[in-house]
Amino acid sequence: MNDKPKFDKLNASSHGTANDAWSSLMALARLISVNETTGTLTIQNGKSRIVLRQDGMITIEGETIRQLAARNIVLDAGVIDLN
């Protein structure tokens, strides 16, 4: 269950998927990294990065970060630090 696939050894024909779909999945896999020592999961695309730590801390970094909502954006925390 926890065995990691060898992405460079897999190909679309071995899984019966469309080549373009498999290429898209492989491109996505290259954006994700896991630090096995700390358990930190990082998704990075260019200058944008999301880091999820095992202790519950989530860090979002980017040139511009937008939040859009059709209704409310609710912030619920012990302390909200706005600069």
C-alpha positions in Angstrom: 0.0 0.0 0.0 2.8 2.4 0.8 5.1 1.3 -2.0 6.0 4.2 -4.3 5.6 3.7 -8.0 8.7 4.2 -10.1 7.2 6.9 -12.3 10.1 6.8 -14.8 9.4 3.1 -15.4 5.7 3.4 -16.0 4.1 4.0 -19.4 0.6 4.5 -20.7 0.3 1.2 -22.6 1.0 -0.8 -19.4 -2.1 0.8 -17.8 -4.4 1.0 -20.7 -4.8 4.8 -20.4 -4.6 7.5 -23.0 -1.0 8.7 -23.5 -2.0 12.3 -23.0 -3.8 11.5 -19.7 -0.7 9.6 -18.5 1.5 12.5 -19.5 -0.7 14.9 -17.6 -0.5 12.7 -14.5 3.3 12.4 -14.8 3.6 16.2 -15.1 1.4 16.6 -11.9 3.6 14.1 -10.1 6.7 16.1 -10.8 5.1 19.1 -9.0 4.7 17.1 -5.8 7.4 16.2 -3.4 7.4 14.5 0.0 10.2 14.8 2.6 10.2 11.4 4.2 12.2 12.6 7.2 9.8 15.3 8.2 6.6 14.1 6.4 6.3 17.4 4.7 4.3 17.4 1.4 5.1 20.2 -1.0 3.3 21.2 -4.2 5.3 23.7 -6.3 4.5 25.2 -9.7 6.9 28.1 -10.7 6.8 30.8 -8.0 3.7 29.3 -6.3 4.1 26.8 -3.4 1.9 25.0 -0.9 3.6 23.2 2.0 1.6 20.8 4.3 3.4 19.7 7.5 2.4 16.8 9.7 1.9 19.2 12.7 -1.0 20.8 10.9 0.9 24.0 9.6 0.0 24.9 6.0 2.1 27.5 4.2 0.9 29.1 0.9 3.4 31.2 -1.0 3.1 33.1 -4.2 3.5 36.5 -6.0 -0.2 37.2 -5.5 -2.7 35.1 -3.5 -6.4 35.6 -4.3 -9.4 34.3 -2.4 -12.7 34.3 -4.2 -16.1 33.4 -2.8 -19.7 33.6 -3.9 -20.6 34.0 -0.3 -18.5 34.4 2.8 -14.8 33.9 3.6 -14.6 32.9 7.3 -11.4 33.1 9.3 -11.6 31.3 12.6 -8.4 31.2 14.7 -7.0 32.0 18.1 -5.1 34.9 16.6 -5.4 36.4 13.1 -2.3 38.4 12.1 -2.9 40.8 9.3 0.7 42.2 8.7 
